[in-house]
Amino acid sequence: MSWSPSSKVLVGLLLVVAVAAGPAAALTVSNEDATEEAQVGEQITAEFTLEELYQNPQTDAWTLGGQTDLRSATWTVSYYDQQGNQINATDYGGPNVSAGGVDPADGVSEVRVQVTGTVPEIDEHTYPEKETFLVAELNQVREGGTLNNVDSWRAQHYTETSRATREAIAAAEEAVQEAKDAGVGVEDAESTLQSAVSVYKGDNPQEAQTLAEQAQSNAESALADAQQTQSRNQLLLYGGIGVVALLVVGGGVYLYLNSRESHDKLG
């Protein structure tokens, strides 16, 4: 395919215009305040600020969607203009929210989202992965139903028992590894540790904690016994060397005295 000089010039101009225009502004989360871990039953609040709301400020209106795993959740969606003045604010209840339209015609340039609720129960215990729940997910819903995921935030949730059990399992893992690094066989402790993890995943953290503590104790006892045996063997070795040394010295003294006595008799 051949290009005329005028076609080449036109293509070049189009490329220059495209580069100069650059990519359209993308919706961004300029500020976020969401916890990374929380105790089951605790009430928490997460806050997010959305900016760069429009790809085309002339026509690009859309609706904010959101969801959360928090129980008894309440949402507050606030709209601000370019000067930071609040235009409107609306409250919603429930795990899902579909907020009023975000419209450049209304002068909206910033949206702040706040969600408050109670941290949910742990549905399934996992290890070594942490148990997490959805703090919030925000979506941009355009006309026609096109959905664009803005972002999502998850956090670890725990109970006093689950946290204590996870710590006990981790401590047992460390004790088993320390014993293995020292060359000590700890098959029983390893087996008990595996049972602890399995029981924990079976949603029985209390029993899992007991098994993990038993595994740690077995591993530490095996290591201590091995170290004690090694120390005793070293003492026996040193004692044997000492006896041999005494025998050598004693034998030398005896030979010396015996040879001297013989020499004296000859003299």
Phi, psi and omega in degrees: 000131181256149180245135175282159178305320181292325178295318179298320179295319181295316179297318179299318179295320179296320179295318179298316180297319181296317180294318181296323181294320178071178181289151177293149180299138182253145177300131183229155173259104186277340181209137179217143178222091182226130182295153178263343176205150181202153181276142178304133180091349180281144176267129181230162177228136176237145183226143182219144178241127181252133177226181185051056192286337190232139170277327176228096185299348181279327188226355195270074174271150180205175182241142180267127175245150180205160175210159182206157174267355180298141179275149180050045186287143172231142182241145169230120180247120183242143183243137183229151176268185185294337180271001180086012179274137180285127179269317184198160175210137182226140178258145179224159177231150178111171183287339181240148180223141172230098187279163178302161185300143174262108192233126178296336179294337179270359179082015181284123178236352180209139178235130178246131183242131177232131177232133181232140178184182183261134181298128185285165175294160176278117181284324184211126178280138180229154176200135006278352178299145180278148175283126184231162175224161181277112175288312179194148170227132181243138181229148175257116182251115182269170179301133183097354176093004178295126185248132176238119180287122179284303178184167176220153183228128179240157179217153176284137171239149188210162168245169178300321181291315182296321179294316179297322180292316179298321178294322179293319178295317179297319179294321178294319178300318180294318181294318179296316181295321179298318179294317180295321178296333179274002179081019182264132177284123182228049182299319180296317179295319178298317180297318179294323178296316178299322177295321179299315180295317181297317180293322178297315178295336177277013175067039173230071186296328182296312178294323180298322178297317179299316180295320180296318179295324177294318179298318178298315180298317180297317181293317180293322179293318179298318179294317180297318179297317180296318179294322178294318178297318179297318179296318180295319179295322178294320178297317178297320179296313179297322178296319179295319178298320180296319178297315179299318180298318179296319179296319180295314180296315180298319179295321179295316179298317180299315180296321180296312180295321181295319179291325179293319180296321179294321180294320179296321180294322180292326180287000000 
